[in-house]
Protein backbone atom coordinates (compact mmCIF):
# COMPACT_ATOMS: atom_id res chain seq x y z
CA UNK A 1 0.00 0.00 0.00
CA UNK A 2 2.89 2.36 0.80
CA UNK A 3 4.47 1.89 -2.64
CA UNK A 4 1.08 2.21 -4.33
CA UNK A 5 0.45 5.53 -2.60
CA UNK A 6 3.84 6.84 -3.72
CA UNK A 7 3.34 5.56 -7.26
CA UNK A 8 -0.02 7.37 -7.57
CA UNK A 9 1.81 10.71 -7.39
CA UNK A 10 4.70 9.97 -9.72
CA UNK A 11 5.83 13.55 -10.40
CA UNK A 12 5.75 14.60 -6.76
CA UNK A 13 7.53 11.42 -5.66
CA UNK A 14 10.19 11.88 -8.34
CA UNK A 15 10.81 15.52 -7.36
CA UNK A 16 11.07 14.57 -3.69
CA UNK A 17 13.53 11.78 -4.49
CA UNK A 18 15.55 14.23 -6.58
CA UNK A 19 15.71 16.76 -3.74
CA UNK A 20 16.91 14.14 -1.26
CA UNK A 21 19.39 12.67 -3.74
CA UNK A 22 20.89 16.08 -4.54
CA UNK A 23 21.45 16.79 -0.85
CA UNK A 24 23.08 13.43 -0.16
CA UNK A 25 25.16 13.59 -3.36
CA UNK A 26 26.39 17.07 -2.37
CA UNK A 27 27.49 15.82 1.05
CA UNK A 28 29.30 12.80 -0.40
CA UNK A 29 31.00 14.65 -3.26
CA UNK A 30 32.09 17.86 -1.51
CA UNK A 31 33.27 16.18 1.68
CA UNK A 32 35.04 13.37 -0.21
CA UNK A 33 36.90 15.86 -2.41
CA UNK A 34 37.87 18.16 0.47
CA UNK A 35 39.07 15.20 2.54
CA UNK A 36 40.92 13.90 -0.51
CA UNK A 37 42.77 17.18 -0.99
CA UNK A 38 43.74 17.23 2.69
CA UNK A 39 44.88 13.60 2.59
CA UNK A 40 46.93 14.18 -0.55
CA UNK A 41 48.62 17.22 1.01
CA UNK A 42 49.52 15.28 4.15
CA UNK A 43 50.89 12.40 2.04
CA UNK A 44 53.12 14.70 -0.02
CA UNK A 45 54.43 16.73 2.92
CA UNK A 46 55.05 13.59 4.94
CA UNK A 47 56.98 11.69 2.27
CA UNK A 48 60.38 13.30 2.82
CA UNK A 49 62.97 11.06 4.43
CA UNK A 50 64.93 14.11 5.59
CA UNK A 51 65.55 14.45 9.30
CA UNK A 52 65.11 18.25 9.17
CA UNK A 53 63.30 20.47 6.66
CA UNK A 54 64.02 24.17 6.23
CA UNK A 55 61.55 26.50 4.51
CA UNK A 56 60.79 30.18 3.97
CA UNK A 57 58.99 31.96 6.80
CA UNK A 58 55.27 32.52 6.20
CA UNK A 59 53.87 35.64 7.84
CA UNK A 60 50.43 35.59 9.52
CA UNK A 61 48.85 37.58 6.70
CA UNK A 62 50.86 36.05 3.88
CA UNK A 63 49.31 33.59 1.47
CA UNK A 64 50.97 30.21 1.22
CA UNK A 65 51.92 29.64 -2.40
CA UNK A 66 54.00 27.20 -4.38
CA UNK A 67 56.56 29.89 -5.15
CA UNK A 68 57.83 31.16 -1.77
CA UNK A 69 61.56 30.55 -1.79
CA UNK A 70 64.87 31.67 -0.34
CA UNK A 71 68.47 31.96 -1.55
CA UNK A 72 70.14 28.63 -2.30
CA UNK A 73 73.34 29.83 -0.63
CA UNK A 74 71.82 28.48 2.56
CA UNK A 75 71.79 25.02 0.96
CA UNK A 76 75.54 25.19 0.37
CA UNK A 77 76.10 26.46 3.93
CA UNK A 78 74.13 23.52 5.34
CA UNK A 79 76.32 21.04 3.44
CA UNK A 80 79.38 22.39 5.22
CA UNK A 81 77.98 21.75 8.69
CA UNK A 82 79.68 18.78 10.39
CA UNK A 83 76.37 17.29 11.58
CA UNK A 84 74.90 17.16 8.06
CA UNK A 85 75.36 14.03 5.96
CA UNK A 86 73.49 15.39 2.92
CA UNK A 87 71.39 18.42 2.00
CA UNK A 88 68.86 18.53 -0.84
CA UNK A 89 67.17 21.58 -2.29
CA UNK A 90 63.73 21.37 -3.89
CA UNK A 91 61.36 23.59 -5.85
CA UNK A 92 57.78 22.78 -6.78
CA UNK A 93 55.64 24.92 -9.00
CA UNK A 94 52.55 24.78 -11.21
CA UNK A 95 52.89 24.71 -14.98
CA UNK A 96 50.47 24.13 -17.82
CA UNK A 97 51.02 21.00 -19.88
CA UNK A 98 48.66 19.91 -22.66
CA UNK A 99 45.22 19.53 -21.06
CA UNK A 100 46.53 19.59 -17.49
CA UNK A 101 46.17 23.17 -16.19
CA UNK A 102 47.26 22.19 -12.66
CA UNK A 103 50.35 20.16 -13.53
CA UNK A 104 52.77 20.25 -10.60
CA UNK A 105 56.50 20.15 -11.31
CA UNK A 106 59.09 19.15 -8.73
CA UNK A 107 62.66 20.36 -9.13
CA UNK A 108 65.35 18.22 -7.50
CA UNK A 109 69.09 17.88 -7.75
CA UNK A 110 69.43 14.58 -9.65
CA UNK A 111 72.17 13.12 -7.43
CA UNK A 112 70.69 14.03 -4.04
CA UNK A 113 68.67 11.97 -1.54
CA UNK A 114 65.41 13.88 -1.97
CA UNK A 115 64.62 12.31 -5.34
CA UNK A 116 65.08 8.68 -4.31
CA UNK A 117 61.46 7.93 -3.43
CA UNK A 118 60.44 8.53 -7.07
CA UNK A 119 60.62 4.89 -8.19
CA UNK A 120 61.35 4.53 -11.90
CA UNK A 121 59.00 2.02 -13.56
CA UNK A 122 60.11 2.76 -17.12
CA UNK A 123 63.14 4.53 -18.59
CA UNK A 124 66.04 6.03 -16.63
CA UNK A 125 66.62 8.52 -13.82
CA UNK A 126 67.64 12.16 -14.23
CA UNK A 127 71.14 11.39 -12.97
CA UNK A 128 72.01 8.82 -15.66
CA UNK A 129 74.25 10.12 -18.42
CA UNK A 130 71.99 9.08 -21.29
CA UNK A 131 69.11 11.12 -19.81
CA UNK A 132 71.03 14.29 -20.66
CA UNK A 133 71.07 13.68 -24.39
CA UNK A 134 68.49 15.22 -26.69
CA UNK A 135 67.10 18.11 -24.67
CA UNK A 136 65.99 18.95 -21.17
CA UNK A 137 65.01 15.71 -19.36
CA UNK A 138 61.84 15.20 -17.35
CA UNK A 139 60.47 12.29 -15.33
CA UNK A 140 56.71 11.97 -15.72
CA UNK A 141 54.44 10.51 -13.05
CA UNK A 142 52.41 7.42 -13.95
CA UNK A 143 49.06 9.21 -13.56
CA UNK A 144 50.22 12.16 -15.68
CA UNK A 145 51.65 9.88 -18.38
CA UNK A 146 48.37 7.97 -18.59
CA UNK A 147 46.33 11.20 -18.66
CA UNK A 148 48.23 12.76 -21.58
CA UNK A 149 49.08 9.39 -23.21
CA UNK A 150 52.85 9.97 -23.24
CA UNK A 151 55.70 7.47 -23.06
CA UNK A 152 59.47 7.50 -22.67
CA UNK A 153 61.07 9.35 -25.57
CA UNK A 154 58.12 11.67 -26.19
CA UNK A 155 58.34 15.40 -25.63
CA UNK A 156 56.10 17.61 -23.50
CA UNK A 157 55.84 21.38 -23.39
CA UNK A 158 55.77 23.14 -20.04
CA UNK A 159 54.90 26.79 -20.53
CA UNK A 160 57.38 27.85 -23.25
CA UNK A 161 59.95 25.10 -22.68
CA UNK A 162 60.11 21.66 -24.32
CA UNK A 163 61.21 18.67 -22.25
CA UNK A 164 61.95 15.09 -23.27
CA UNK A 165 60.53 12.26 -21.16
CA UNK A 166 63.40 10.04 -19.99
CA UNK A 167 61.49 8.03 -17.40
CA UNK A 168 58.11 7.23 -15.84
CA UNK A 169 57.93 7.06 -12.06
CA UNK A 170 55.47 5.95 -9.41
CA UNK A 171 55.45 6.92 -5.72
CA UNK A 172 51.99 5.81 -4.60
CA UNK A 173 51.02 9.41 -3.79
CA UNK A 174 48.49 10.76 -6.28
CA UNK A 175 49.71 14.36 -6.35
CA UNK A 176 53.30 13.32 -7.06
CA UNK A 177 52.26 10.69 -9.60
CA UNK A 178 50.19 13.31 -11.45
CA UNK A 179 53.20 15.61 -11.76
CA UNK A 180 56.70 15.59 -13.14
CA UNK A 181 60.29 15.88 -11.91
CA UNK A 182 62.97 18.02 -13.55
CA UNK A 183 66.39 19.19 -12.44
CA UNK A 184 66.58 21.94 -9.84
CA UNK A 185 68.21 24.32 -12.33
CA UNK A 186 65.46 23.78 -14.92
CA UNK A 187 62.80 24.22 -12.22
CA UNK A 188 64.34 27.52 -11.11
CA UNK A 189 64.08 28.80 -14.68
CA UNK A 190 60.54 27.45 -15.14
CA UNK A 191 59.34 29.00 -11.86
CA UNK A 192 61.29 32.23 -12.47
CA UNK A 193 63.10 31.71 -9.17
CA UNK A 194 66.81 32.03 -10.05
CA UNK A 195 69.14 30.63 -7.39
CA UNK A 196 66.24 29.93 -5.02
CA UNK A 197 64.80 26.87 -3.34
CA UNK A 198 61.51 26.33 -1.49
CA UNK A 199 62.70 23.58 0.84
CA UNK A 200 66.02 22.24 2.02
CA UNK A 201 65.99 18.69 3.37
CA UNK A 202 68.80 17.69 5.71
CA UNK A 203 69.92 14.17 6.60
CA UNK A 204 72.14 13.93 9.65
CA UNK A 205 75.00 11.66 10.59
CA UNK A 206 73.32 11.11 13.96
CA UNK A 207 69.50 11.12 13.57
CA UNK A 208 69.10 10.63 17.33
CA UNK A 209 70.43 14.17 17.85
CA UNK A 210 67.78 15.91 15.73
CA UNK A 211 66.40 18.10 18.53
CA UNK A 212 69.87 19.20 19.54
CA UNK A 213 70.65 20.08 15.91
CA UNK A 214 67.35 21.98 15.51
CA UNK A 215 68.21 24.10 18.54
CA UNK A 216 71.53 24.95 16.94
CA UNK A 217 69.83 25.78 13.62
CA UNK A 218 67.40 28.19 15.28
CA UNK A 219 70.34 30.24 16.50
CA UNK A 220 72.05 30.54 13.12
CA UNK A 221 69.22 30.60 10.56
CA UNK A 222 68.49 33.95 8.90
CA UNK A 223 65.19 35.69 9.64
CA UNK A 224 63.54 34.73 6.34
CA UNK A 225 63.73 30.95 6.90
CA UNK A 226 62.58 28.53 9.61
CA UNK A 227 62.49 24.85 10.46
CA UNK A 228 59.53 23.30 8.62
CA UNK A 229 56.65 21.51 10.27
CA UNK A 230 55.74 24.42 12.51
CA UNK A 231 54.03 27.63 11.45
CA UNK A 232 53.50 27.13 7.71
CA UNK A 233 52.44 23.52 8.11
CA UNK A 234 49.87 24.38 10.73
CA UNK A 235 48.60 27.32 8.64
CA UNK A 236 48.08 25.04 5.65
CA UNK A 237 46.30 22.46 7.79
CA UNK A 238 44.05 25.22 9.13
CA UNK A 239 43.22 26.23 5.55
CA UNK A 240 42.38 22.63 4.71
CA UNK A 241 40.18 22.37 7.81
CA UNK A 242 38.36 25.54 6.70
CA UNK A 243 37.84 23.97 3.28
CA UNK A 244 36.37 20.90 4.99
CA UNK A 245 34.02 23.05 7.09
CA UNK A 246 32.95 25.00 4.00
CA UNK A 247 32.24 21.77 2.12
CA UNK A 248 30.19 20.44 5.03
CA UNK A 249 28.29 23.74 5.23
CA UNK A 250 27.33 23.77 1.56
CA UNK A 251 26.46 20.07 1.66
CA UNK A 252 24.28 20.38 4.75
CA UNK A 253 22.40 23.31 3.24
CA UNK A 254 21.66 21.15 0.20
CA UNK A 255 20.56 18.31 2.49
CA UNK A 256 18.34 20.70 4.47
CA UNK A 257 16.67 21.86 1.27
CA UNK A 258 16.01 18.23 0.34
CA UNK A 259 14.63 17.49 3.81
CA UNK A 260 12.32 20.50 3.72
CA UNK A 261 11.11 19.39 0.29
CA UNK A 262 10.32 15.92 1.59
CA UNK A 263 8.51 17.31 4.65
CA UNK A 264 6.46 19.61 2.45
CA UNK A 265 5.57 16.72 0.16
CA UNK A 266 4.36 14.55 3.04
CA UNK A 267 2.33 17.40 4.57
CA UNK A 268 0.65 18.09 1.25
CA UNK A 269 0.01 14.37 0.91
CA UNK A 270 -1.79 14.33 4.26
CA UNK A 271 -3.87 17.40 3.40
CA UNK A 272 -4.89 15.99 0.02
CA UNK A 273 -5.80 12.59 1.51
CA UNK A 274 -8.08 13.80 4.27
CA UNK A 275 -11.01 11.92 2.76
CA UNK A 276 -8.95 8.74 2.30
CA UNK A 277 -7.70 8.92 5.88
CA UNK A 278 -11.28 9.44 7.06
CA UNK A 279 -12.38 6.29 5.22
CA UNK A 280 -9.51 4.31 6.76
CA UNK A 281 -10.50 5.53 10.21
CA UNK A 282 -14.14 4.59 9.48
CA UNK A 283 -13.20 1.00 8.61
CA UNK A 284 -11.30 0.58 11.85
CA UNK A 285 -7.78 1.94 11.33
CA UNK A 286 -6.32 3.53 14.45
CA UNK A 287 -4.55 6.88 14.39
CA UNK A 288 -1.26 5.12 15.06
CA UNK A 289 -1.77 2.80 12.08
CA UNK A 290 -2.51 5.77 9.79
CA UNK A 291 0.57 7.57 11.12
CA UNK A 292 2.70 4.44 10.56
CA UNK A 293 1.57 4.35 6.92
CA UNK A 294 2.58 7.98 6.38
CA UNK A 295 5.88 7.50 8.23
CA UNK A 296 6.55 4.38 6.17
CA UNK A 297 6.09 6.42 2.99
CA UNK A 298 8.57 9.00 4.34
CA UNK A 299 11.02 6.23 5.22
CA UNK A 300 10.79 4.64 1.77
CA UNK A 301 11.32 8.05 0.12
CA UNK A 302 14.33 8.75 2.36
CA UNK A 303 15.79 5.30 1.72
CA UNK A 304 15.40 5.50 -2.05
CA UNK A 305 16.59 9.12 -2.20
CA UNK A 306 19.55 8.39 0.08
CA UNK A 307 20.60 5.37 -1.96
CA UNK A 308 20.31 7.33 -5.17
CA UNK A 309 22.28 10.22 -3.65
CA UNK A 310 25.06 7.92 -2.42
CA UNK A 311 25.37 6.36 -5.86
CA UNK A 312 25.39 9.70 -7.66
CA UNK A 313 27.82 11.20 -5.12
CA UNK A 314 30.24 8.28 -5.40
CA UNK A 315 30.04 8.48 -9.19
CA UNK A 316 30.67 12.24 -9.25
CA UNK A 317 33.57 11.85 -6.83
CA UNK A 318 35.14 9.19 -9.05
CA UNK A 319 34.63 11.28 -12.19
CA UNK A 320 36.16 14.42 -10.67
CA UNK A 321 39.08 12.53 -9.10
CA UNK A 322 39.89 10.82 -12.41
CA UNK A 323 39.38 13.82 -14.67
CA UNK A 324 42.56 15.21 -16.29
CA UNK A 325 41.96 18.62 -14.69
CA UNK A 326 41.94 17.25 -11.12
CA UNK A 327 44.36 14.38 -11.66
CA UNK A 328 46.39 13.88 -8.51
CA UNK A 329 44.81 16.70 -6.51
CA UNK A 330 42.29 14.55 -4.69
CA UNK A 331 41.23 10.94 -4.14
CA UNK A 332 38.14 8.98 -5.12
CA UNK A 333 37.54 7.54 -1.64
CA UNK A 334 34.15 8.33 -0.15
CA UNK A 335 34.44 9.45 3.50
CA UNK A 336 32.88 7.07 6.03
CA UNK A 337 33.58 9.00 9.21
C-alpha positions as CSV (number, residue, x, y, z in Angstrom):
1,X,0.0,0.0,0.0
2,X,2.9,2.4,0.8
3,X,4.5,1.9,-2.6
4,X,1.1,2.2,-4.3
5,X,0.4,5.5,-2.6
6,X,3.8,6.8,-3.7
7,X,3.3,5.6,-7.3
8,X,0.0,7.4,-7.6
9,X,1.8,10.7,-7.4
10,X,4.7,10.0,-9.7
11,X,5.8,13.5,-10.4
12,X,5.8,14.6,-6.8
13,X,7.5,11.4,-5.7
14,X,10.2,11.9,-8.3
15,X,10.8,15.5,-7.4
16,X,11.1,14.6,-3.7
17,X,13.5,11.8,-4.5
18,X,15.5,14.2,-6.6
19,X,15.7,16.8,-3.7
20,X,16.9,14.1,-1.3
21,X,19.4,12.7,-3.7
22,X,20.9,16.1,-4.5
23,X,21.4,16.8,-0.8
24,X,23.1,13.4,-0.2
25,X,25.2,13.6,-3.4
26,X,26.4,17.1,-2.4
27,X,27.5,15.8,1.0
28,X,29.3,12.8,-0.4
29,X,31.0,14.7,-3.3
30,X,32.1,17.9,-1.5
31,X,33.3,16.2,1.7
32,X,35.0,13.4,-0.2
33,X,36.9,15.9,-2.4
34,X,37.9,18.2,0.5
35,X,39.1,15.2,2.5
36,X,40.9,13.9,-0.5
37,X,42.8,17.2,-1.0
38,X,43.7,17.2,2.7
39,X,44.9,13.6,2.6
40,X,46.9,14.2,-0.5
41,X,48.6,17.2,1.0
42,X,49.5,15.3,4.1
43,X,50.9,12.4,2.0
44,X,53.1,14.7,0.0
45,X,54.4,16.7,2.9
46,X,55.0,13.6,4.9
47,X,57.0,11.7,2.3
48,X,60.4,13.3,2.8
49,X,63.0,11.1,4.4
50,X,64.9,14.1,5.6
51,X,65.5,14.4,9.3
52,X,65.1,18.2,9.2
53,X,63.3,20.5,6.7
54,X,64.0,24.2,6.2
55,X,61.5,26.5,4.5
56,X,60.8,30.2,4.0
57,X,59.0,32.0,6.8
58,X,55.3,32.5,6.2
59,X,53.9,35.6,7.8
60,X,50.4,35.6,9.5
61,X,48.8,37.6,6.7
62,X,50.9,36.1,3.9
63,X,49.3,33.6,1.5
64,X,51.0,30.2,1.2
65,X,51.9,29.6,-2.4
66,X,54.0,27.2,-4.4
67,X,56.6,29.9,-5.1
68,X,57.8,31.2,-1.8
69,X,61.6,30.6,-1.8
70,X,64.9,31.7,-0.3
71,X,68.5,32.0,-1.6
72,X,70.1,28.6,-2.3
73,X,73.3,29.8,-0.6
74,X,71.8,28.5,2.6
75,X,71.8,25.0,1.0
76,X,75.5,25.2,0.4
77,X,76.1,26.5,3.9
78,X,74.1,23.5,5.3
79,X,76.3,21.0,3.4
80,X,79.4,22.4,5.2
81,X,78.0,21.8,8.7
82,X,79.7,18.8,10.4
83,X,76.4,17.3,11.6
84,X,74.9,17.2,8.1
85,X,75.4,14.0,6.0
86,X,73.5,15.4,2.9
87,X,71.4,18.4,2.0
88,X,68.9,18.5,-0.8
89,X,67.2,21.6,-2.3
90,X,63.7,21.4,-3.9
91,X,61.4,23.6,-5.8
92,X,57.8,22.8,-6.8
93,X,55.6,24.9,-9.0
94,X,52.5,24.8,-11.2
95,X,52.9,24.7,-15.0
96,X,50.5,24.1,-17.8
97,X,51.0,21.0,-19.9
98,X,48.7,19.9,-22.7
99,X,45.2,19.5,-21.1
100,X,46.5,19.6,-17.5
101,X,46.2,23.2,-16.2
102,X,47.3,22.2,-12.7
103,X,50.4,20.2,-13.5
104,X,52.8,20.3,-10.6
105,X,56.5,20.2,-11.3
106,X,59.1,19.1,-8.7
107,X,62.7,20.4,-9.1
108,X,65.3,18.2,-7.5
109,X,69.1,17.9,-7.7
110,X,69.4,14.6,-9.6
111,X,72.2,13.1,-7.4
112,X,70.7,14.0,-4.0
113,X,68.7,12.0,-1.5
114,X,65.4,13.9,-2.0
115,X,64.6,12.3,-5.3
116,X,65.1,8.7,-4.3
117,X,61.5,7.9,-3.4
118,X,60.4,8.5,-7.1
119,X,60.6,4.9,-8.2
120,X,61.4,4.5,-11.9
121,X,59.0,2.0,-13.6
122,X,60.1,2.8,-17.1
123,X,63.1,4.5,-18.6
124,X,66.0,6.0,-16.6
125,X,66.6,8.5,-13.8
126,X,67.6,12.2,-14.2
127,X,71.1,11.4,-13.0
128,X,72.0,8.8,-15.7
129,X,74.3,10.1,-18.4
130,X,72.0,9.1,-21.3
131,X,69.1,11.1,-19.8
132,X,71.0,14.3,-20.7
133,X,71.1,13.7,-24.4
134,X,68.5,15.2,-26.7
135,X,67.1,18.1,-24.7
136,X,66.0,18.9,-21.2
137,X,65.0,15.7,-19.4
138,X,61.8,15.2,-17.3
139,X,60.5,12.3,-15.3
140,X,56.7,12.0,-15.7
141,X,54.4,10.5,-13.0
142,X,52.4,7.4,-14.0
143,X,49.1,9.2,-13.6
144,X,50.2,12.2,-15.7
145,X,51.6,9.9,-18.4
146,X,48.4,8.0,-18.6
147,X,46.3,11.2,-18.7
148,X,48.2,12.8,-21.6
149,X,49.1,9.4,-23.2
150,X,52.8,10.0,-23.2
151,X,55.7,7.5,-23.1
152,X,59.5,7.5,-22.7
153,X,61.1,9.4,-25.6
154,X,58.1,11.7,-26.2
155,X,58.3,15.4,-25.6
156,X,56.1,17.6,-23.5
157,X,55.8,21.4,-23.4
158,X,55.8,23.1,-20.0
159,X,54.9,26.8,-20.5
160,X,57.4,27.9,-23.3
161,X,60.0,25.1,-22.7
162,X,60.1,21.7,-24.3
163,X,61.2,18.7,-22.2
164,X,62.0,15.1,-23.3
165,X,60.5,12.3,-21.2
166,X,63.4,10.0,-20.0
167,X,61.5,8.0,-17.4
168,X,58.1,7.2,-15.8
169,X,57.9,7.1,-12.1
170,X,55.5,6.0,-9.4
171,X,55.4,6.9,-5.7
172,X,52.0,5.8,-4.6
173,X,51.0,9.4,-3.8
174,X,48.5,10.8,-6.3
175,X,49.7,14.4,-6.3
176,X,53.3,13.3,-7.1
177,X,52.3,10.7,-9.6
178,X,50.2,13.3,-11.4
179,X,53.2,15.6,-11.8
180,X,56.7,15.6,-13.1
181,X,60.3,15.9,-11.9
182,X,63.0,18.0,-13.6
183,X,66.4,19.2,-12.4
184,X,66.6,21.9,-9.8
185,X,68.2,24.3,-12.3
186,X,65.5,23.8,-14.9
187,X,62.8,24.2,-12.2
188,X,64.3,27.5,-11.1
189,X,64.1,28.8,-14.7
190,X,60.5,27.5,-15.1
191,X,59.3,29.0,-11.9
192,X,61.3,32.2,-12.5
193,X,63.1,31.7,-9.2
194,X,66.8,32.0,-10.1
195,X,69.1,30.6,-7.4
196,X,66.2,29.9,-5.0
197,X,64.8,26.9,-3.3
198,X,61.5,26.3,-1.5
199,X,62.7,23.6,0.8
200,X,66.0,22.2,2.0
201,X,66.0,18.7,3.4
202,X,68.8,17.7,5.7
203,X,69.9,14.2,6.6
204,X,72.1,13.9,9.6
205,X,75.0,11.7,10.6
206,X,73.3,11.1,14.0
207,X,69.5,11.1,13.6
208,X,69.1,10.6,17.3
209,X,70.4,14.2,17.8
210,X,67.8,15.9,15.7
211,X,66.4,18.1,18.5
212,X,69.9,19.2,19.5
213,X,70.6,20.1,15.9
214,X,67.3,22.0,15.5
215,X,68.2,24.1,18.5
216,X,71.5,25.0,16.9
217,X,69.8,25.8,13.6
218,X,67.4,28.2,15.3
219,X,70.3,30.2,16.5
220,X,72.0,30.5,13.1
221,X,69.2,30.6,10.6
222,X,68.5,34.0,8.9
223,X,65.2,35.7,9.6
224,X,63.5,34.7,6.3
225,X,63.7,30.9,6.9
226,X,62.6,28.5,9.6
227,X,62.5,24.9,10.5
228,X,59.5,23.3,8.6
229,X,56.7,21.5,10.3
230,X,55.7,24.4,12.5
231,X,54.0,27.6,11.4
232,X,53.5,27.1,7.7
233,X,52.4,23.5,8.1
234,X,49.9,24.4,10.7
235,X,48.6,27.3,8.6
236,X,48.1,25.0,5.6
237,X,46.3,22.5,7.8
238,X,44.0,25.2,9.1
239,X,43.2,26.2,5.6
240,X,42.4,22.6,4.7
241,X,40.2,22.4,7.8
242,X,38.4,25.5,6.7
243,X,37.8,24.0,3.3
244,X,36.4,20.9,5.0
245,X,34.0,23.1,7.1
246,X,32.9,25.0,4.0
247,X,32.2,21.8,2.1
248,X,30.2,20.4,5.0
249,X,28.3,23.7,5.2
250,X,27.3,23.8,1.6
251,X,26.5,20.1,1.7
252,X,24.3,20.4,4.8
253,X,22.4,23.3,3.2
254,X,21.7,21.2,0.2
255,X,20.6,18.3,2.5
256,X,18.3,20.7,4.5
257,X,16.7,21.9,1.3
258,X,16.0,18.2,0.3
259,X,14.6,17.5,3.8
260,X,12.3,20.5,3.7
261,X,11.1,19.4,0.3
262,X,10.3,15.9,1.6
263,X,8.5,17.3,4.6
264,X,6.5,19.6,2.4
265,X,5.6,16.7,0.2
266,X,4.4,14.6,3.0
267,X,2.3,17.4,4.6
268,X,0.7,18.1,1.2
269,X,0.0,14.4,0.9
270,X,-1.8,14.3,4.3
271,X,-3.9,17.4,3.4
272,X,-4.9,16.0,0.0
273,X,-5.8,12.6,1.5
274,X,-8.1,13.8,4.3
275,X,-11.0,11.9,2.8
276,X,-8.9,8.7,2.3
277,X,-7.7,8.9,5.9
278,X,-11.3,9.4,7.1
279,X,-12.4,6.3,5.2
280,X,-9.5,4.3,6.8
281,X,-10.5,5.5,10.2
282,X,-14.1,4.6,9.5
283,X,-13.2,1.0,8.6
284,X,-11.3,0.6,11.8
285,X,-7.8,1.9,11.3
286,X,-6.3,3.5,14.5
287,X,-4.5,6.9,14.4
288,X,-1.3,5.1,15.1
289,X,-1.8,2.8,12.1
290,X,-2.5,5.8,9.8
291,X,0.6,7.6,11.1
292,X,2.7,4.4,10.6
293,X,1.6,4.3,6.9
294,X,2.6,8.0,6.4
295,X,5.9,7.5,8.2
296,X,6.5,4.4,6.2
297,X,6.1,6.4,3.0
298,X,8.6,9.0,4.3
299,X,11.0,6.2,5.2
300,X,10.8,4.6,1.8
301,X,11.3,8.0,0.1
302,X,14.3,8.8,2.4
303,X,15.8,5.3,1.7
304,X,15.4,5.5,-2.1
305,X,16.6,9.1,-2.2
306,X,19.5,8.4,0.1
307,X,20.6,5.4,-2.0
308,X,20.3,7.3,-5.2
309,X,22.3,10.2,-3.6
310,X,25.1,7.9,-2.4
311,X,25.4,6.4,-5.9
312,X,25.4,9.7,-7.7
313,X,27.8,11.2,-5.1
314,X,30.2,8.3,-5.4
315,X,30.0,8.5,-9.2
316,X,30.7,12.2,-9.3
317,X,33.6,11.8,-6.8
318,X,35.1,9.2,-9.0
319,X,34.6,11.3,-12.2
320,X,36.2,14.4,-10.7
321,X,39.1,12.5,-9.1
322,X,39.9,10.8,-12.4
323,X,39.4,13.8,-14.7
324,X,42.6,15.2,-16.3
325,X,42.0,18.6,-14.7
326,X,41.9,17.3,-11.1
327,X,44.4,14.4,-11.7
328,X,46.4,13.9,-8.5
329,X,44.8,16.7,-6.5
330,X,42.3,14.5,-4.7
331,X,41.2,10.9,-4.1
332,X,38.1,9.0,-5.1
333,X,37.5,7.5,-1.6
334,X,34.2,8.3,-0.1
335,X,34.4,9.4,3.5
336,X,32.9,7.1,6.0
337,X,33.6,9.0,9.2
